[in-house]
Amino acid sequence: MLKTAFVAARDRQRLSEIATILIGFGVNKVVDRLGLRYIPLLPRRKPRVDVTRLSQPERLRRAIEALGPTFIKFGQVLASRPDLLSPAWTEELEKLHSQVSPVPWELIRPQLETDLGASPNEVFAEFDLNPIASASIAQVYRARLHSGEEVVVKVLRPGLRKIIEADLRLMAHGARIVESEWPDMARYQPREQMRHLAAGLNGELDLLNEARNCELLAAIFEGRDDVVFPKIFWEWCSERVLVQEFIHGISPNDEEGLRAAGVDKKLLAQKGTDAFLRMALIEGVFHADPHPGNLLAMSGDRIGFIDFGIIGRLSQKRRNQLLVLIGAMLKQDADGLMAVLLDWTGTSNPDLTKLEASAQAFVESHSSIPLNLGLVLTDFMTMARENDLAMPTDLAILFKGLVTADGVMRQLDPNFDLFAAAGPTVRSTMQTQFSLKGIKRKAEALGVGLFGAASELPTLIHLMLVRLKQGRVTVEIEVKGLDKVTRGIERAAARVAVALVVAAFATQLAPRLIDLGTPVFITIGMMVFTIGVGWLVLLGRNK
């Protein structure tokens, strides 16, 4: 309660605004569960539509749009998570968009001059005051440097950071409330979702981060001229300004433009897929939002990438799991599919019989060739949700990127089969991972790990002996048939205790008694040893 009061006091104006909007759009369940019903409200403007005629998903979507960029980003994340939400909710949230009315130049100019250290007219030979794009985070202008290069200038919207930081604090606190008040929501990992959202938004609020992302991905394709990334002009870049090369290209959904340019759409689809899979499966870092606005068909059948505010990352372990998943899908291996899903979803405790049936139904429903990757991944995540399993965040980002990329490639080539196109990349990666050299690397890493564990073993045994002597070893078990388990543990503990005493006598006390040379001590010691061994034998027979 004290933390809730502190959060409310720090961001009370924004909290009142959030509560007012949610109540105005009739999102009552969220309002009541988060305790917002008693927050002082602001004067309310009547919504443009009669919310009583809207479904709950529609009410939430309209409320999110009114709440601004932080909530829009969160809604877009949820729209890509069929493992968390049913289709009625994800389909409605997919209608969220980040395009907003541009901030007037009069408000942009002072901030831009401060960040450039000079007037735009001094820095650029030409500067178009009409933005070519305006989103919830930033807006983009075309310009030309005095050296002649055409560039785009991306500028953060003024005053945005303060609002987003307040929203993130409130949403993080709301996630804690959800986990404590709604135990059934814990599997959705709301706090983890908030951490991911905060990391993504903080990255987008620093345009230097986007510039670094661009150069990181560009380095993967160094030496290739058919995959293009814009050049960054670091001299004019800062946290709130990004100046990069303007890339001339055609959007994949511009059918007339593509036809006029005479591009080979099938070849572009293959190149785009190769590029994305190389980033994700081989390098472990990839463009996380490859929608048609961020991919460009260029002359010479080249493909260009732009907008690097969000990138995804995959560990080597996760990439290996992906290879196993793809193999299980292609082989229609329901058991392999189920194993990967259980591995990914960690501590969940699903109904294994139901999950096995779901996995079998999944592979049977996607047995035809060619496979529609977007549908396959969406159904896969739906299967996870129906079995009370939630996907890890890094995989959700990748799946969203794959589904988006698959849609773009199908615009270029309606018969496109991403699974077939992925074949060369997957085979190459698997050959690398499971070659003799790759296995040798894994064996060496395993050997180092086992050596480290072995070196710690004497210390752990010593610590266990000390804890046993002090009576400080506690075992807590909650299972069916607990009485039987308890009796078994008691017998096992008795055997361990006797074994430790006998072993301690045999290795420590007995040699010293023999050194003393006193017959009576030796006789007593041997009797103790014999009785201990006999007791162990009897316990073993009675287990």
Number of C-alpha atoms within 10 A of each C-alpha: 6 7 9 13 10 11 16 17 11 14 16 17 14 16 21 18 17 24 23 23 22 24 19 17 24 19 20 17 12 16 18 12 14 16 13 19 16 10 16 14 17 13 8 11 9 10 13 6 10 9 17 10 9 14 14 18 16 20 20 22 24 22 23 24 18 16 18 18 22 23 20 22 21 19 23 19 19 19 22 23 24 26 24 23 18 14 15 13 21 20 16 19 25 15 13 17 15 16 13 15 11 18 15 11 12 8 11 17 16 12 18 21 15 10 17 17 12 11 14 15 10 13 17 17 15 17 17 12 14 13 18 13 15 19 17 19 23 23 22 21 18 20 24 19 16 12 8 11 14 18 24 22 23 23 26 24 20 17 9 15 16 9 14 20 16 19 22 19 16 20 21 20 18 19 22 16 17 20 17 12 13 11 9 11 14 16 17 19 17 19 19 14 18 20 15 16 20 21 13 16 22 17 17 20 21 18 24 20 18 20 24 14 19 23 15 14 19 18 11 16 16 11 9 10 11 18 19 19 23 20 16 17 14 12 9 15 20 17 16 20 21 25 27 24 19 18 18 11 18 22 18 24 17 13 12 10 15 20 11 8 15 12 18 17 19 18 15 22 26 19 19 26 22 18 20 20 20 20 20 23 22 21 16 16 22 27 27 23 24 24 18 20 15 15 22 23 28 21 16 12 17 19 24 20 24 20 19 24 23 18 20 20 19 21 14 14 8 16 19 16 16 18 17 17 19 17 15 19 20 16 13 19 17 20 14 18 24 21 15 15 22 19 12 17 17 12 10 14 12 15 10 12 8 11 22 16 12 19 23 16 13 20 20 13 12 18 13 9 10 13 17 19 21 19 13 17 17 19 17 20 24 21 21 24 19 18 18 19 25 26 23 15 15 14 17 21 23 21 21 21 24 23 22 19 26 25 21 24 26 19 19 23 17 11 12 22 19 23 19 14 16 17 13 12 17 21 12 11 18 17 13 14 17 12 12 11 12 14 13 12 13 14 12 12 12 12 12 12 12 12 12 11 12 12 11 11 12 11 11 13 11 11 12 14 15 13 13 14 11 9 9 10 11 7 6 6 8 7 8 8 8 11 10 10 14 13 12 13 13 12 16 15 12 15 19 13 16 16 16 15 15 20 15 12 18 14 11 11 13 17 12 12 18 13 9 11 10 10 11 10 14 18 12 12 18 15 12 15 18 12 13 18 16 12 15 18 12 11 14 12 7 8 9
